[in-house]
Amino acid sequence: MAKLTPRPGIMDITPYVGGQSKDTSFKGKLSSNESALGTSPAAVAAYSEAAATLHRYPDGGSITLREALAAEYDIEANRIVCVSGSDDLLTMICRAYAGPGDEVLYSENGFLVYPIAAMSVGATPIAVCERDYHQQVDNLLAAVTPKTKVVFVTNPSNPTGTYITGDELARLHAGLPNSVALVIDGAYAEFVTAEDFDCGLELARNADNVLMTRTFSKIYGLAGLRLGWGYGSRQIMDVINRIRGPFNVAAPSQAAGVAALGDTEFVAAAVAHNSKYLAWLTQQITDMGLFVVPSVANFLLIKFDSEEHAHACDLFLQDKGFFLRRMDEYGFPDHLRLSIGPVDENEGVIAALHSFITRPNWDASDE
Ligand SMILES: *Cc1c(COP(=O)(O)O)cnc(C)c1O
């Protein structure tokens, strides 16, 4: 008898597993790169206010939010699309341009949503080699074939925290055929203070085949709402607007997003906090003799002596109430990723890490 069967390839997808969050007894949830300063009070107020009109459909075009984004970034509102979490847009771009037999390129140690998005539409994800924790423009270009439809880069990258300079990004775009969509995922772009960083906005403004994706989940502290946006050419927007859900962004999310954008003090405080503790945590951990990948984002990738060492540290820190992210699926089994948290959590995790490192037997064979 015929049975219900998903399309070929769907059952090959490894489901995405997020950072630990179930445990309520934690002192520090430093596993998902969430905002260290919580959410802007203005955004929370706007969200609550929207509760009075929940019986109404949201504005299907997210017009007010797009206009606020357009004003903030000096870009055209009609070339912005708002989405229910930028992950959604990463899948939509694959759905729009790739399918069975096509290839989708991403950097080998990059965000796991890219291969999932590619496979969900039947396309083949191709992992491209990195070097020294950096995405490699030459390797990405060398991997392009006539089957390539989408290239994902993350700037800055997760989980390494490194970035591609503006010049390198331009070189990548110049080397790609116009028939390939270049997606620049800037989930952490707001945190970066480096001068030679480029979030891809100008490329997205000037090229037909570039989409920059952004999120309210990280610096704006709205991960729970699922709100993201993208900026790209008219052609790309025309395509995305045909395949997105008609009311794809909830009304309270739109309202909170507008308020969050308006709270420039909150964003400035978040950048200042991040810059300060990025440097402080890097220094503290380096002083313990561990290698920390130089990061410009709101997290750090820490290298341990071995996979066992990293796992033992993870368990030790969990026991003390601190949750970091294991990196096995990202190709870094001997690393852990630490999000920059609030002051007390940063200090607490450093104290706990210090006790782990200075224990005579880290392998916990005595327990
Ligand atoms: C967190 C993150 C996102 C954001 O996803 P949302 O769906 O908007 O929450 C996108 N890309 C990368 C690389 C991320 O780490």
Ligand as a Chemical Component Dictionary entry (heavy atoms), coordinates in Angstrom:
data_LIG
# 
_chem_comp.id                   LIG 
_chem_comp.type                 NON-POLYMER 
_chem_comp.pdbx_formal_charge   0 
_chem_comp.three_letter_code    LIG 
# 
loop_
_chem_comp_atom.comp_id 
_chem_comp_atom.atom_id 
_chem_comp_atom.alt_atom_id 
_chem_comp_atom.type_symbol 
_chem_comp_atom.charge 
_chem_comp_atom.model_Cartn_x 
_chem_comp_atom.model_Cartn_y 
_chem_comp_atom.model_Cartn_z 
_chem_comp_atom.pdbx_ordinal 
LIG C1 C1 C 0 21.196 34.032 15.185 1  
LIG C2 C2 C 0 21.493 34.000 13.729 2  
LIG C3 C3 C 0 20.537 34.391 12.797 3  
LIG C4 C4 C 0 19.230 34.957 13.249 4  
LIG O1 O1 O 0 18.173 34.139 13.025 5  
LIG P1 P1 P 0 16.707 34.621 13.383 6  
LIG O2 O2 O 0 15.897 33.609 12.674 7  
LIG O3 O3 O 0 16.510 35.999 12.840 8  
LIG O4 O4 O 0 16.567 34.567 14.874 9  
LIG C5 C5 C 0 20.853 34.362 11.449 10 
LIG N1 N1 N 0 22.071 33.972 11.042 11 
LIG C6 C6 C 0 23.022 33.608 11.911 12 
LIG C7 C7 C 0 24.384 33.230 11.419 13 
LIG C8 C8 C 0 22.757 33.590 13.277 14 
LIG O5 O5 O 0 23.696 33.199 14.132 15 
# 
loop_
_chem_comp_bond.comp_id 
_chem_comp_bond.atom_id_1 
_chem_comp_bond.atom_id_2 
_chem_comp_bond.value_order 
_chem_comp_bond.pdbx_ordinal 
LIG C1 C2 SING 1  
LIG C2 C3 SING 2  
LIG C2 C8 DOUB 3  
LIG C3 C4 SING 4  
LIG C3 C5 DOUB 5  
LIG C4 O1 SING 6  
LIG O1 P1 SING 7  
LIG P1 O2 DOUB 8  
LIG P1 O3 SING 9  
LIG P1 O4 SING 10 
LIG C5 N1 SING 11 
LIG N1 C6 DOUB 12 
LIG C6 C7 SING 13 
LIG C6 C8 SING 14 
LIG C8 O5 SING 15 
# 
